Amino acid sequence: MSKPGTVYLVGAGPGDPGLITRRGADLLGRADVVVYDRLAPKELLDLARDDAEKIDVGKRPRVTENDQQSINDLLVAQALSGKTVVRLKGGDPFIFGRGGEEAFSLKAAGIPYEVVPGVSAAVAVPAYAGIPVTHRGLSDSFTVVTGHREEGSPTANWEAISAAGGTIVVLMGMSNRAEISSRLIAGGRPPDSPVAIIRWGTTSHQEVVRTTLDKLAEPEVKPPATIVIGAVAQLDLDWFGARPLSGFRVLVTRSREKKGEVKALLAQAGAEVIEIPVTEIVGPSDRGAALDVAIDKISQYDWVVATSSIGAEKVYDSLVRLGLDSRHLAGVKVAAVGPATAGAFGKYGLKPDLVPTDFIAESLADNFPPPPTPGEGKVLVIRSEVGRDTLASGLERKGWQVDAVDAYTTRPRQVSDEAILAAGQADAVTFASSSSVKGFAAAVGLDSLAPVVVCIGPVTAATARQMGIHVDVIADEHTIEGLVSALLDIASTLPK
């Protein structure tokens, strides 16, 4: 029998995917199987390997013992098959998360396991709502209690909790809040004690409703929600909702291979990000044969130029296929169309000799030096199979001999009906390339176009206009950071 794999009980945090621990993120990248909860942020699944099996065991409130037992059995079975398993649980595994029961099952089966604590909703959710659970002069302690009661199990001693003083944080208490309210008042809490109900805390859907203890049952707030009771609940140190894009849904169009960069910047600014990969990068029709020939004979060129970060990466891929490394490019100058492309070269130890002032092909051609002897210098241009001829033509006009090699191609990607529906709910859409505009039109359709359109640069904007799309903003700096900055500049004018 093979050696069993290890099961890692990982706390996913309360909702914001950025709150996962470094240990948890590392384990997700190594897992063969990820078993995840309903409240675990789905964005964290992007940290797992593409070939990892992802199993949804999402449960609804008032789960039965048999449901939990089936999860325990699943973890044991996956580990016995020799797989590394991450059990991704909302919040912290050992705080009302039934992680202890799963650990007992693993221990009984002789399965090695590790517990990776997570950020608990008990402290994170109030913090994201601008409420410190302790505050000098208001509360020097806090009690965390579950408001959920299994059938047949004893109820919490709410009267004693009330008498203990300090802040009370109730998790999973929405269905029993009328009883919680009356019993806390019976235990001595003043009826007008401040209360904050925080729904979907730490996420872009976060809502905060403030009331008093005697009116706790009145607001129509659906779970999941965290209830904060006590003097600190009257504090309003809002930072999360004050971010410039809070309340906005922004659609990010990208290729399947380029994950997360735009999304991370927009989320940091408070946006709810809808990320839909509308294109995919594939090899050229010759499977890279022409690129390999050119790279093999790179010494015949004075310059190698990449028009995108993908192109720079394809240069390295070719070197690997040929059994070479970046030393093979010694003596050849390197040019990049912009900082992202320069950064891609930099990952392989190549510092570009030229990056234009404006990050477009026209600017690169304008900034390119003339050849030492007209008609003799040679340039290798690495581009997309569906790219423009602007750069090659511009360099030829300057007297260079140009070999333009197609290193990859971009094509529309099929998206789900669910994604198309989500796109139609966006307040703004960002386009970072002409291919993303074309991919959106082909994969999603212009009927689902958001009311505000932001483009990374004039070339992308021109493509959008050619397709009948009204462009509201063009980034001054033609980078991902510039794209986000352009949206931030007009955020105050957008209706929420």
Secondary structure, DSSP 8 states (H G I E B T S, - for coil): ------EEEEE-BSS-GGGS-HHHHHHHHH-SEEEE-TTS-GGGGGGS-TTSEEEE----SS--HHHHHHHHHHHHHHHHTT--EEEEESB-TTSSS-HHHHHHHHHHTT--EEEE----HHHHHHHHTT--S-BTTTBS-EEEEE----TTS----HHHHHHT-SEEEEES-GGGHHHHHHHHHHTT--TT-EEEEEESTTSTT-EEEEEEGGGTT-S---SSEEEEESGGGG-----STTSTTTT-EEEEEEETTS-SHHHHHHHHTT-EEEEEEEEEEE--TTTTHHHHHHHHTGGG-SEEEESSHHHHHHHHHHHHHTT--GGGGTT-EEEESSHHHHHHHHTTT---SB--SSSSHHHHHHHS---SSTTT-EEEEEEETT--SHHHHHHHHTT-EEEEEEEEEEEE----HHHHHHHTT-SEEEE-SHHHHHHHHHHT-GGG--SEEEESSHHHHHHHHHTT----EE-SS-SHHHHHHHHHHHGGGS--
